[in-house]
């Protein structure tokens, strides 16, 4: 059984060299290509990472809270919903884990869902962005990356599967309950993945 991990991250910048990973959402999709069966597994993982100190220091240097800084996503965040901002960084009352504990939680979750490394597939939209941040987290903390080298980009899959789909089309029909909430976005991606796997398999 192939296990797909639909991953979405929210961050303070466009890359780990200029910002910090804030939240991670993961939703599991199982696929048996022999029976052409793809379904949501009902399992998920969501973690908020405590970046209070880092964001505070970045604010002092102008790398955060500066809407004109091209290396900060703060200006973009000001245009998102309060619920999304609170989840990512704004609500100090929400529980947040250290980077190390977040990495351990994610690793343990993925291994528990699929013990065989080669059957764990990292899925995102686009995969290049989200996987870069998870790899940076595992590198930062020294926790072994639980994902096999195999990954799937939903944006590329849609482009190749459906003639006439414009490059960069983000979603199928699934819309997150709260856009840019990592778990809600991961859940919407998972629905898109199930639909495309079924379409591809003719199921």
N, C-alpha and C positions, 0 to 999 in steps of 0.2 A: 504494500500500500504506500503510495507516494503521499507525503504530507507537505502541503503548502502552508507557509507561514506568511499571511498578509500583514505587512509591516508598514506603519506610518510613524513618522517622527515630527516633532515640532522643535524648533531651534531658535537661537537668538541671532543667527547670521546664515549666510548661504554656504559656508564651509567651516569645518572644525578648526581651521587656522585663525579664524577671526571671531568665533563665537562658541556657544555651548549648547549641548544637547539638553533639552528641557523635559520632554515627555516622549514616551514610546508606547504605541499600541500594537498589539499582535492578535490576529484572529486566525484560527486554524481551519484549513480546508483539506478534506481527505479525497483522494482520487484513486479509483481502481480502474486502470485502463482496460483491463480484461473484460470487465462487466460494463464498461462505459458509464461508471457511476461516479459522479462528483457531488459532494455535499458539504455543507457547513458542519463542522464537528461539534459546535457548541462550546468549544474551549477558547478562552482568551486570556491575555495578560496585559495589564496596563500599569505603568509606573511613571510617577513624577519624580524628577531628579532635583535635589536641592542644589541650586546654583545661586543662592542668595548672596553669598560672599563674592563670587566671581562677577555677578551682575553689578553689585555695589561698587566694586573696584573699577569695572569697565565704565560705569557711569561717571566716575571721577575723572577719567581720562578722555571722556568724550566718545568712547567706543560703543556706548549704550545710551539710550535716551536722546540721542542726537539724530533727528529725522533726516538730516542731510548727509549722514555718514553712509557711503555705499556699502560698507562692510558690516552694517548692522541692519537687522530686520525690524527695529523698533518702530520706524515709520509705518511699515506694513502692518505691524501688530495693532497700531492705533486705529486702523480701519476695520479690524475684526471685531467680533462680538465680545461683550464683557465676559460671557461664559467661557469662551475660548481663551481669552487673555488670563482669566483667573486660573484655569487649569494649567496653562503653560508656565506662568511665573508670577502673576499679580496677587493671588490670594495666599498670604503668608500662613493662613490657618489650615490649609490643606496639607495632609501628610506627604512628605517628600523623602526619598531615600538618598543616601550618599551614592556617588557614582559606582563605588565598589559593590555595594549591596544591590544596586539596580542591575549591574552586570551579572551578578550571581543569580538574581531572581530570574532574569531573562534566560540565562544559560540553563538553569535547572528546569524551567518551564519547557523550553524547546526539547531538551533531552527526554523529559518525562513524556512528552507528546509523541516523540519519535526517537527511539533509542538508536536507530541505525542512521549514522551521519549522512550517508549517500542518498537517503530517502527524505532528507530535510531540504526543502526548496524555499529559498528566500524570494518573496514576491513584493513588489512595490510599484508605484506609479509616480515618477520613473524610478527604476531600481538603482540607477547610478547615484541619486541623491540620498535616499534613505540608507542604503547599504554602506555608503561612505561614513555616515554618522555612527552606525552600529559598530563598524570596524574600529573607528576612532575610540569609542567607549571601551571596547575590549582591550585595545592597545594601551589606553590610559590606565586601566585598572589591573592589567596583567591576567585577566580572566580569559581562558581559551574561547575563541569564537566557536559557538556551537554549530554554525551553519557551514554546510558543505560549499564547495566552490560554485555549485550550480545555483543559478538565480533566474528569475523570470521577470521581465519588464512588461507590465500590463499595457502600457502605452504602445510598445512595439508589437505586442501580441494582437492588439486591436487593429493596428495599422496593417498587419500582414493578413489577418483573418477576414477582414471586411473591406471589400473593394469600395473605394470612394471615401473611406474614412480619412479625414485630414490629419496630417502628422501633428502630434501635440494634443489630440483629442483626449481629454482627461478621464471621462467617465462614460459608462454605458447608461443605464437608467437608475442605478442606485445612488441615492443622495444621502449624505450623512445627516443625522439628527442635529448635530452641532458641527458645522464646517470648521476644520482646523482644530478639532479636538482629536487627538491622535487615535484613540480607540474607536471613535465614531467613523473617522476616515478609514481606518483599517477594516472596519466591518463593511463599509460600503464597497471598498475594493474587493473584499472577499466575495460579496454577492456578484460583482462584475466577473470575477474569476470563475465562479461556478457556472454562470451563464455562458461564458465563452468556452469553457471546457465541454459543456454539454453541446454547444453548437458545433464545436470542432469534431466531437465524437459522433455527432448525429443522433444524440440521445434525446 
